[in-house]
Amino acid sequence: MSVSSDRHFLYPAVQSPSFSETAYTGTDPDALSEILSSSASPIKAAAQANASIAYRCNFVSAGDLSIADCAYEGAISLRREAPNSKVIIFLPVEGDAVFDAGQEPIHSGPGRGTILGAGRATGARLLGPRRHLGLFVDQERINRHLTHMFERMITGDADFHPHIDLTAGPGLLLQQLVTNLHRGLGGGGLLQESPLAVSALCDATVYLLLEAFPNRYSGELTLPAPAPAPRHVKWAIDFMHAHIAEPISLSEIATAAKVSIRTLQQGFRQFRSTTPIAYLHEIRMAAAHRDLLESGAKQAVADIALRWGFTHLGRFAAEYRKRFGHLPSQTLKR
């Protein structure tokens, strides 16, 4: 991996999203299972009490953000057999649903949306006639936005509060935004002719989620923006990225930043809420995570870990799971 690509994790580049659209109708629960499943996170659908069911699903995607417009008839149970890596937002139009995502079931109906964090939902019951819009956002995209906003590495789940009021305020705005995105992208819609507009709207959707709906970072997002980091902190970060795969020391980082070790440590504590070595560890972990995502099954976990300076594979796997919610080997299979 080139150094230049590593240096942009704080400042995600604007890229034209790739568009796709798929539509399905049917009455077979097994076919519905295939439609709703991904290779990493299978879903098993079944008709409750062996009653007849029907479904109509339309999916549109723009890069790592997807929107579904789905309608169901009959009583359907869904069971997720492995965690997924997406935050899912359900915006009901008609009918009821119950999601299993923790100690208490989450009820969903018109006027009441639901946010399910990555890996949180284990099952659902849809009570038709039911129709909802579904917004699917990669947790990694949300973390990239948070990393950019805070100028420090953000990993893990944002812990959104699951309930959304769709009758007014930000919830109503979110439903309108997702509806317009789906209409503009579906059926070869006009938005496909303006990828920059789509990128901006997708970014606006993620920022709206982070700023308007309670989550782990809500309190911090309301605080005044911190003062810009001093030059020596920026020089240190640039040096870390330029030598990310090399065995550099704290002394070498301080020399590159043209300050003492003590001044460097104080700068990172004040402006990055961490230490220089912990910051280096985080960007190496993020680089390993990207390699695991991009390599598929072409490389071994051990090779990728060693490339980024993680020599103790058991410790690497434990820290990786703590940060990303699953083992490195599971990322390779996604």
Helices and strands as residue ranges (DSSP letters): H 3-6, E 19-26, H 29-36, E 43-47, G 48-50, E 54-62, E 65-73, E 75-80, E 86-100, E 106-108, E 112-116, E 123-138, H 139-150, E 163-165, H 169-185, G 186-188, G 190-193, H 195-212, H 218-221, H 231-242, H 250-257, H 261-272, H 276-295, H 301-307, H 313-324, H 328-332
